[in-house]
Amino acid sequence: MARWEPNTRARLVTAAVDLFAEQGYDATTVSEIAERAGGLTKMTFFRHFADKREVLFAGQEIHRRLLADAIAAAPAEATPLEATSAGLEALTGTFTDERREFSARLLAVVAGNSELQERAAYKRATLAGAITAALHERGVPDPAAGLAAELGVGAFYRAFERWASSASQETLTDVTRQAFAELRTALATLG
């Protein structure tokens, strides 16, 4: 591939996940990622990402925006959980079935490295913060906003792991709906 080819960012992400899966996160260099992405340079990599860890969390800002915008657009009469569900629908709708195998590899890479697990926890907290802030904008006070956010993020991550590791034809949206319903049912049993 020539350096001028489109989708540089996506090619870097794919190359990084491939290399991390093949030889491990710690053993992979930024130069190797850039080369695997089509003969790019380290400089090109650093135009897109601050470091090799961040390449695995590309799109986080888009995810936060999708959640916040959909929660803001939910009907005025929507409960905090219904608004959170609207945010999850918007987010999960962007995960096509073509991303399933990639997602499974990504989960395996993150599970195999404590530094990446720490960064994944930060991403999870950031998504919960985005939901909480969007619910606050709707006038939902704490602790209700924070609880709805934690429930929504918990459902998303439960569903993401199930979806990525499944051969089922269910979409991530369908699996997330199921996970959210399970957690809401569990919450109701707490009394």
C-alpha positions in Angstrom: 0.0 0.0 0.0 1.2 3.5 -0.8 1.4 6.1 1.9 -1.3 8.3 0.2 -4.0 5.6 0.4 -7.1 6.6 2.4 -8.2 5.4 5.8 -4.8 5.8 7.4 -6.3 5.9 10.9 -8.3 2.7 10.4 -5.3 0.9 8.8 -3.1 1.8 11.8 -5.8 0.5 14.2 -6.1 -2.8 12.3 -2.3 -3.2 12.0 -1.9 -2.6 15.7 -4.4 -5.1 16.8 -3.0 -7.7 14.3 0.5 -7.2 15.7 -0.5 -7.1 19.3 -2.4 -10.4 18.8 0.6 -12.0 16.9 3.6 -10.9 19.1 2.1 -9.2 22.1 1.6 -5.5 23.1 4.9 -5.0 24.8 6.9 -6.6 21.9 5.3 -4.4 19.2 6.8 -1.1 18.2 5.1 2.0 16.7 7.4 1.6 13.7 6.2 -2.0 13.1 2.6 -0.8 13.3 3.2 2.0 10.8 5.0 -0.4 8.4 2.2 -3.0 8.7 -0.4 -0.3 8.0 1.1 0.1 4.5 4.6 1.4 4.7 3.8 4.4 6.8 6.2 6.2 9.1 6.4 6.7 12.8 5.6 10.3 12.2 2.4 9.4 10.5 1.4 7.2 13.4 2.0 10.1 15.9 -0.1 12.4 13.8 -3.1 10.2 14.6 -2.3 8.8 18.0 -0.4 9.9 21.1 1.1 6.5 21.7 0.6 2.8 20.8 -1.9 2.3 23.7 -4.2 5.0 22.3 -4.5 3.2 18.9 -6.7 0.6 20.6 -9.1 3.2 22.0 -9.6 5.1 18.8 -13.2 6.5 18.4 -13.7 7.1 22.1 -14.7 10.7 21.5 -17.2 9.6 18.8 -18.7 7.1 21.3 -19.1 9.7 23.9 -20.7 12.1 21.5 -23.1 9.5 20.2 -24.3 8.7 23.7 -24.7 12.3 24.7 -26.5 13.4 21.5 -28.9 10.5 21.6 -29.7 11.0 25.3 -30.3 14.7 24.6 -32.6 13.8 21.7 -34.7 11.3 23.7 -38.3 12.3 24.3 -38.8 14.8 27.2 -41.0 12.2 29.0 -38.3 9.5 28.8 -37.1 8.2 32.2 -33.4 8.3 32.9 -33.1 4.6 32.0 -35.1 5.1 28.7 -32.9 8.0 27.8 -29.8 5.9 28.6 -31.2 3.1 26.4 -31.6 5.6 23.6 -27.9 6.5 24.0 -27.0 2.8 23.9 -29.0 2.2 20.7 -27.2 5.0 19.0 -23.8 3.7 20.1 -24.3 0.1 19.3 -25.9 0.8 16.0 -22.4 1.8 14.7 -21.0 -1.7 15.4 -21.5 -3.7 12.3 -21.2 -7.4 12.1 -17.9 -6.9 10.1 -16.4 -5.5 13.4 -17.2 -8.6 15.4 -14.0 -10.6 14.7 -11.9 -7.5 15.1 -13.7 -6.8 18.4 -12.9 -10.3 19.7 -9.2 -9.8 18.9 -9.2 -6.4 20.6 -10.8 -7.9 23.8 -8.1 -10.6 23.8 -5.3 -8.1 23.4 -6.7 -5.9 26.2 -7.2 -8.9 28.5 -3.6 -9.8 28.1 -2.1 -6.6 29.3 -2.6 -4.7 32.6 -1.7 -1.3 31.1 -4.4 -1.8 28.5 -6.9 -3.0 31.1 -6.2 0.2 33.0 -6.9 2.3 29.9 -10.0 0.3 29.2 -11.3 1.0 32.7 -10.6 4.7 32.1 -12.7 4.5 28.8 -15.5 2.8 30.7 -15.5 5.6 33.3 -15.4 8.2 30.6 -18.5 6.7 28.9 -20.3 6.6 32.2 -19.3 10.2 32.7 -20.7 11.2 29.3 -24.0 9.5 30.1 -24.2 11.1 33.5 -23.5 14.5 32.1 -26.1 14.1 29.4 -28.7 13.0 32.0 -27.8 16.0 34.1 -28.5 18.2 31.1 -32.0 16.6 31.0 -32.4 17.6 34.7 -31.8 14.2 36.2 -30.1 14.7 39.6 -27.6 12.4 41.3 -27.6 9.7 42.3 -30.2 8.7 39.7 -28.1 10.0 36.8 -24.9 8.2 37.9 -26.8 4.9 38.6 -28.5 5.0 35.2 -25.1 5.7 33.6 -23.4 2.8 35.4 -26.3 0.5 34.5 -26.1 1.5 30.9 -22.3 1.1 30.6 -22.5 -2.2 32.5 -25.0 -3.4 29.9 -22.9 -2.2 27.0 -19.7 -4.0 28.2 -21.6 -7.2 29.1 -23.2 -7.2 25.7 -20.0 -6.3 23.8 -18.1 -9.3 25.3 -21.0 -11.6 24.5 -21.4 -10.3 20.9 -17.7 -10.3 20.1 -17.3 -13.9 21.2 -20.5 -15.2 19.7 -21.2 -16.7 16.3 -24.9 -15.7 16.7 -26.4 -13.4 14.0 -27.7 -11.0 16.7 -26.6 -7.5 16.4 -24.7 -5.7 19.2 -27.8 -3.6 19.6 -30.0 -6.7 20.2 -27.5 -8.1 22.7 -27.2 -4.8 24.5 -31.0 -4.6 24.8 -31.0 -8.0 26.4 -28.2 -7.2 28.8 -29.8 -3.9 29.8 -33.1 -5.7 30.5 -31.2 -8.3 32.6 -29.6 -5.6 34.6 -32.8 -3.7 35.1 -34.5 -6.9 36.3 -31.6 -7.6 38.7 -31.8 -4.0 40.0 -35.5 -4.4 40.7 -34.8 -7.5 42.8 -32.5 -5.6 45.1 -35.5 -4.3 46.9 
